[in-house]
Amino acid sequence: MPERIQDWWARRQFSRGMDVPYPVGTYREAWAHYPALVRQYHPEYNDGIMLTQIPPAADVLLLWQCEQFGHRFVATPTEQRERPSRERRRSVWCPECLALAKPKPVQAGVPVASKAKPKRPVPPVCSKTPNLAVGEPFASECAPKPASAVEAQMRADLFARLSVTQGFTAVKVARPFFRHLEVWPDILLPELRVALEYDSIGRHGLEHVGKREEADKRKDRALRSAGWEVIRIRTGKLQPLGPFDLQISSVGERGLQRILDTLRDIRGPFMVDAYLL
């Protein structure tokens, strides 16, 4: 059962035998994944306890205040971290803002309590994926168009240094990934069997956090099971998800060199250098 912040803190003081069981800054790196939540948290509403003193998985009730309209609401850290799903608006971090943005329709003459939520049919797997072997790259009809200028520049800089096949946008996988038997990495290096992803938190701090981070991990597992390796370029204090991920503030000359060095770590210098221009 979630506890009030005062009761949770007192229990931690007793169990650890310390007046300050978690010093300020203990969980700073863990909360750096969620800048929107850092801005929503105020110590003065939570008995003076700083957010970096609270483990992100703690079963404790905290008082938050949304950025847009100042709504105050109670939620556990886990509830807050799991709020972003497919929505890309800032309102998803506040339950009151989300409810206002999506009011429930009311049918005239039908009591609200009597309405049963209809079951949604499970959509079939997309049939546009070509009949290829698992792990084969191809140009997909369903792949989204690149939306990041930084990603496009990184792709151009990499292909200016590596003589690899261009134009592939997808990899065939064994199991459906969001109703597709394919995944769409940002950049594919088919001869090296390495996919690159450029990750940032986005304008509203919603990208690659919460449930979206779990989707990224699932995507990486699908690629690795298909014989590929993944390098994620993690920016904006996003922490690495895999063994070859890189934390880079900007993809300049030094960043590109780190990517090439990581490719050598994965496939060996002889193989990677054979494709250098």
N, C-alpha and C positions, 0 to 999 in steps of 0.2 A: 504493500500500500504506500502511495506517495505520502511524504511527510511535509509539514510546514518547514520553512527554511530554518526557523529557530530551533525546532525539535531535531531536525537533521544535523545541524551544526553542534548542538549540545551532545548528541549521541556520538558524533565523531570525536569531540573533545574527550569524552569519557573513554571510548574504545582505544584511542591513540595516546591517552594520558598527556595531552598537550593543550595549552590555551588556544593555539593556532594550529590545528591539525594539518591544514594545507596553506602554506605561505602564498602571498600574492605572487602571481606569475607561474604557479605550478602547472596550470593547464593552458597557458597562453598559446602554445603551438597548436593544441587540439582545437581551440576555439577560433584560430585564425582561418579555419575552413569556412567559417560562417560570419562574414563581416556584417551581414544584415542583423544577425542576432546580437552581435557585440553592440550595435547601435541601439537595439531595442532594450537592452538590459541597463538598469539603473540601480546601483548599490543602495541608494537611499530608500528604495521601495522594498529592499530585501535584507533588512537588518544590518546594513552597512557591509555586507559580505560581497567581495568582488567576484565577477564572473570567472576570472582566472583561478579562483580558489575552489571552483565547483567542477567535478568531473562531468564531461558531457553525457555520460550514461547514468548519472546519479538519479535515483528515484525520489526527487524532491520537487515540491511545488514552488515555482518562482513567479513573481509578478513582472510582467513585461509591458512595455508601452510602444505602440506602433509609431512609425515615423510620420505617416501621412496625416492622421487626424488625432493622434494622441489617445487612441483607445487603450484602456488598460485591461489586461486579461491574465488569468492564471493558467500556466501550463508547465509540464515537466521539460527538462532539456531535450529528452528524446522526442516528445511530441513536437517541439519546435523544430528540431533538426529534420524531422521527416515531413514537414509541411510541403516543400516544393515538390511538385510532381510534374505534370505536363504543362502546367500554367507558367507563364513567363512574366506575370505582373508582380509588382511589389506587394500587392494586396494579399498574396498567398501567405505571407508571413504573419498576418493578423486574421484571426477567425471572424471578427466582426466586419472587417473590410471585405473579406471573401464572401460573407453572407449577403452583404449589401450589393456586391458585384454580381451575384448569382441568386436573385430572389426565386423562391420556389413558386411555380405556377399553381394557382388555385382554380379549380373548375367550378363554375356556378352550379349550386344545388347539390354538390357532392361534399359530404363532411370530410375534413382533412384526415381524420383518424381512420376513415374507411378505405382510403386509397392505398392499394397495394402496388409496390414498385414492380413494374413488368420485368421479366427476365430478358436480358439482352442475348441475342444469338451470338455464338462464338464465330467471328469472321474466319473464313478459310485462309489457308496459307496462300500468299500471292503466287500466281502461276507464271509470272513474267521472268522468273529466274531461269536462265538456260540450263539445260541438262548437262552439267559438267561434273567432273570429279571434285570431291571435297578438297578445298584448299586452292582451287584454280582461281586466278584473278580474271576479271572481265569488266567491260563497260556496261554498267547497269542502266536500265530504263528508269528505275525507281530512285536512284541515288539523288539526294538533294544537291542543289547547286551550292558551291562554296560561298559563304556569307562573310567571311573575315578577310580583310585586306592583308592582315599580318600573315594569315595562313597562306594566302596566294603568293605573297612575297617569299615566304619560306620555301614553298614548293618550287618557285622559279629559281631561287638560289641553289637549292639542292640539285635540281636537274641541270644546272649550269656546271656543277662539279662532278656529277655522276652520269655515266653513259648507261642508263637503264631505260627500259621500255616505259613510255608515257601513255596516258590515256585511260588506264584502268581505274575504276572507281569502286569496285566491290570485290569481295572474296566469297566464294561458295562455302557454306558451313553445313555441318551435319544436322543441326537442330534449328527449328525456327527461332529467329530473333525478332521479336515484335512482328510476327506474322510474315516474315521473309526468311527464306533459306539463304540469306546473304547478309553481310555486314558492310558498312560503308566507311572505311577509315578515311581520314583527311588526306593522307599521302600514302601511296603504295610504291614500294621498291621491289618489283616482282622477282628480279634475278637474285636478290638477297633474301627474299621471303621475310621482309620486315615492313611493318605498317607504322606510320607516325601519326600521332594525334596532337593537335594544338589545343590546350585547355586553358580557359580563363573563366572568371566568375561572371563575366558579362556586365552589361550596364546596370542591371538591377540586382546583381549579386546572387542570381538564381542558377547560373549555369554550373554544372559539374559539382554540385553540393547536394546533400541530403539523398533523396531517392535517385537523383540523377547520377550520383557517384556510384551507387549500386549497379545502375545500368551500364556505366563505363566498365566496372569490374566484370560484369557478365559478358560484355562485348569482348574484352581482352581474353577471357577464358575461351570463348568461341573461336577466336583467332588462333590461340595457342593450340587448341585441340585440332585445328585444321593444319598445323605445321608451320604457323607463322609466329614471329615474335613481335612485340609491341614496344615502342618508345613513346611515352607521353611527355610532351613539353608542358610543364605545369607552371603557370604564372599566377600572380596575385596571391602569394602565400599558400597556394594549393599544395598539399603534401603529396609525395610520390605514392602511387598505387601498386607499382610493379618493380621488379629488380633493376630495370634499365631506365626508369623514368628520370627526367632531368628537371630540376627547378631552375628556371631561367627567367630573368626579368624582361629581357628583350632578345630577340633572335638576330643578333648582329654577327660580325665576323667571329667573335669568340664563341658565341652560341653555336654557329655552324660547325666550328672545329670540335666542340664537345659532342655534337651529334655524330660526326664522322668517327671520332674516337670510340663512341659507344657502339657504333656499327661494327668497328673492329673487335670490340670486346665480345660481340654476339657471334659474328661470322668468321672472325679471324682477319688479321691484317692482309694476308696474301689475297684472299678472296675479294675483300672490299677495295683494296688498292688497285686491283685489276680493272675496276670500273671507273677509276678516277680519270677525269679529263685533264 
